[in-house]
Amino acid sequence: MNFFIAKRFVAHLFKARHYKGHGIHSPFVFRLVHDLFCQTHRYYAFDVINEVRQRFRSDCSEMTLPVGGTTTVARVARRSAIGTKHGELLFRLVREFAPANILELGTSLGISTLYLAMPNKQACVYSIDHSGAAQDVARKTFELLGLKRVELRQGDFDVALPGVLREMGRVDFVFVDGNHQQAPTLQYFEQCLEYAHNNTVLAFHDIHWSEGMEAAWRTICEHPRVTVSIDTFHVGLVFLRRECLKQHFVVRF
């Protein structure tokens, strides 16, 4: 964790007003925090994913970087994979809302993709990444685990996203964990909104990565179609439900 993120995390701890649902007057958000954020049930899939994570962390196989040069699977797994806590939150959210069409921006080695795909193997998960080498590693894992409805698309988000959205037709759940810059993040958000509906859930990773990402997160929360936003520090959740009052929550998680 760099100094900027560490400073923001301390501020988040002081700002967070809600823990285990205390003080939340929205029934929808209270149920989410109390039943999902605080859930301790261990799903079998968690052990499977952790085994994959540990295998990657000890894999010294070389990978070619999109910008040139090489790295190893182990380095990518340690630096880029979503943390266990927030990956399990994604899993519980997908299990709760049962999305049929899931979009992920940022496959990497596929750890986060597993959290999105394993709650319901009938759901279709489209995952985009600019690294073909990382997706090759991920693809082998998906095949090994029998995840036949994960569709990988290789390319820059700016180029690949419009075509993938047209192919999907509608998006029920979106996880954005790729280009951590303000303008691209807002562009992807607006593009996904065109295919979103009342029950679509959008999750953004690393919303406090930089001042630019924080500005993007504030703009997303203020968007007219967004009614409920939840800041868990590492992951920001957005809901478009018209039946909910417009509210923003900072949750200690």
Buried (B, 14 or more C-beta within 10 A) or exposed (E): EEEEBEEBEEEBEEEBEBBEBEEBEBEBBBEBBBEBBEBEEEBEBBEEBBEBBEEBBEBEEEBBEBEEEEBBBBBBBEEBBBBBEBBBBBBBBBBBBEBEBBBBBBBBBBBBBBBBBBBBEEBBBBBBBBBBBBBBBBBEBBEEBEBEBBBBBBBBBEEBBEEBBEEBEEBBBBBBBBBBBBEBBBBBBEBBBEBBEEEBBBBBBBBBBBEBBBBBBEBBBEBEEBBBBBBBBBBBBBBBBEEBEEBEBBBBB
